[in-house]
Amino acid sequence: MMNLAFRMTGNHEAAEEICQEAMIKVFKYLNRFQTGRSFRNWAFKITANAAFDYLRRQKKEESVIEGRRHVAVHSTPSPEKRLLNRDIARRLQSCLGYLTPKERMVFLLRDAEGFSVIETAGLMRSSSMAVRTHLSRARSKIRMRYPQVRSRIEGENDR
């Protein structure tokens, strides 16, 4: 849940706030959880909605959100892999900033969290076709942005 919230916002403090809000809602509405359904999906749906609410509030407060591009990197055994993962995470986080909130959410749920199209559609309260459309647009934008992000990062390393 924290990973999804962080990737949606790009801000560790905001992700913590979103997760806290989501967990409160999970406990508050636990009696509404339908047994036989996936608790994980239900909790992710609450987290996703909390992230959307946060982004809506931020959009009202700021016209452009730029200062929140922190990178979450998981440690790996070798320094080379850590450097490669950090570089990829930085590029991906930069690319995520160019997606709409729905595109970002679909991309993260499908490609980062591994949810199926049907699960993602359920979490987002949309059709499978809408999920596929948003995912296609997100992947296309990331492919278009990747060379620009790569050259920008390489330019920063030269300084």
C-alpha positions in Angstrom: 0.0 0.0 0.0 2.8 2.4 0.9 4.6 1.7 -2.4 1.4 2.5 -4.4 0.8 5.7 -2.4 4.4 6.8 -2.9 4.4 6.1 -6.6 1.2 8.0 -7.0 2.4 11.0 -5.2 6.2 10.9 -5.5 6.3 12.1 -1.9 7.2 10.0 1.1 5.3 12.1 3.7 2.2 12.3 1.5 2.4 8.5 1.0 2.5 8.0 4.8 -0.5 10.3 5.2 -2.4 8.4 2.5 -1.6 5.0 4.1 -2.6 6.3 7.5 -5.9 7.5 6.1 -6.4 4.3 4.2 -5.7 2.1 7.2 -8.2 4.1 9.3 -10.8 3.6 6.6 -10.0 -0.1 6.4 -10.6 -0.5 10.2 -13.6 1.8 10.2 -15.3 -0.1 7.3 -14.1 -3.6 8.1 -17.7 -4.6 8.8 -18.5 -3.8 5.2 -15.8 -6.1 3.8 -17.4 -9.0 1.9 -15.9 -12.3 3.0 -15.0 -14.4 0.0 -13.5 -11.4 -1.7 -9.8 -10.4 -1.8 -8.9 -8.4 1.3 -5.8 -7.2 -0.5 -7.8 -5.8 -3.4 -10.2 -4.1 -1.1 -7.4 -2.5 0.9 -5.7 -1.4 -2.3 -8.9 0.1 -3.6 -9.2 2.2 -0.4 -5.6 3.2 -0.7 -6.1 4.1 -4.4 -9.1 6.2 -3.6 -7.2 8.0 -0.8 -4.4 8.7 -3.2 -6.8 10.1 -5.8 -8.4 12.3 -3.0 -4.9 13.6 -2.1 -4.1 14.3 -5.7 -7.3 16.2 -6.1 -6.6 18.3 -3.1 -3.1 19.0 -4.3 -4.3 20.0 -7.7 -6.5 22.6 -6.2 -3.7 23.9 -4.1 -1.0 23.9 -6.8 -1.2 24.1 -10.5 2.0 22.3 -11.1 3.5 19.5 -8.9 7.2 19.3 -9.5 9.1 19.2 -6.2 8.1 15.7 -5.3 10.2 13.4 -7.4 11.9 11.3 -4.8 13.0 7.8 -5.7 12.3 4.6 -3.7 15.0 2.1 -4.3 15.1 -1.4 -2.9 18.6 -2.6 -1.9 20.1 -5.3 -4.1 23.2 -7.4 -3.4 25.7 -5.7 -5.7 26.5 -2.0 -6.0 26.1 -2.1 -9.8 22.6 -3.4 -9.4 21.8 -0.8 -6.8 23.0 1.9 -9.1 21.1 0.5 -12.0 17.9 0.2 -9.9 18.3 3.7 -8.6 18.7 5.1 -12.1 15.7 3.2 -13.4 13.6 4.2 -10.5 14.5 7.9 -10.9 13.7 7.7 -14.6 10.4 5.9 -14.0 9.4 8.3 -11.2 10.1 11.2 -13.5 8.0 9.6 -16.3 5.2 9.0 -13.9 4.9 12.7 -13.3 3.8 13.1 -16.9 0.8 10.7 -16.6 -2.7 11.6 -15.6 -3.7 10.3 -12.2 -5.8 7.5 -13.8 -3.0 6.5 -16.2 -0.5 6.5 -13.3 -2.8 4.4 -11.1 -3.5 1.9 -13.9 0.2 1.6 -14.7 1.2 1.1 -11.1 -1.5 -1.4 -10.3 -0.9 -3.4 -13.5 2.9 -3.2 -14.0 4.2 -2.5 -10.6 1.8 -4.3 -8.3 0.9 -7.1 -10.7 -2.9 -6.8 -10.6 -4.9 -8.2 -13.5 -6.9 -6.0 -15.9 -10.1 -7.2 -14.2 -8.8 -6.6 -10.7 -7.5 -3.2 -11.7 -10.9 -2.3 -13.3 -12.6 -3.3 -10.0 -10.2 -1.2 -8.0 -10.8 1.8 -10.2 -14.5 1.3 -10.7 -14.1 1.3 -14.4 -14.4 -1.1 -17.3 -11.6 -3.5 -18.5 -11.6 -1.6 -21.8 -10.9 1.7 -19.9 -8.1 0.1 -18.0 -6.5 -1.2 -21.2 -6.9 2.3 -22.8 -5.3 4.1 -19.8 -2.5 1.5 -19.6 -1.8 1.8 -23.3 -1.6 5.6 -23.0 0.6 5.4 -19.9 3.0 3.0 -21.6 3.1 5.1 -24.7 3.8 8.3 -22.7 6.6 6.6 -20.8 8.2 5.3 -24.0 8.0 8.8 -25.5 9.5 10.4 -22.3 12.2 7.9 -21.6 14.8 9.2 -24.1 14.2 12.8 -22.8 14.5 11.7 -19.2 17.6 9.6 -20.0 19.4 12.6 -21.6 18.4 14.9 -18.8 19.8 12.5 -16.2 23.0 12.0 -18.2 23.3 15.8 -18.5 23.1 16.1 -14.7 25.9 13.5 -14.3 28.2 15.6 -16.5 27.9 18.6 -14.2 
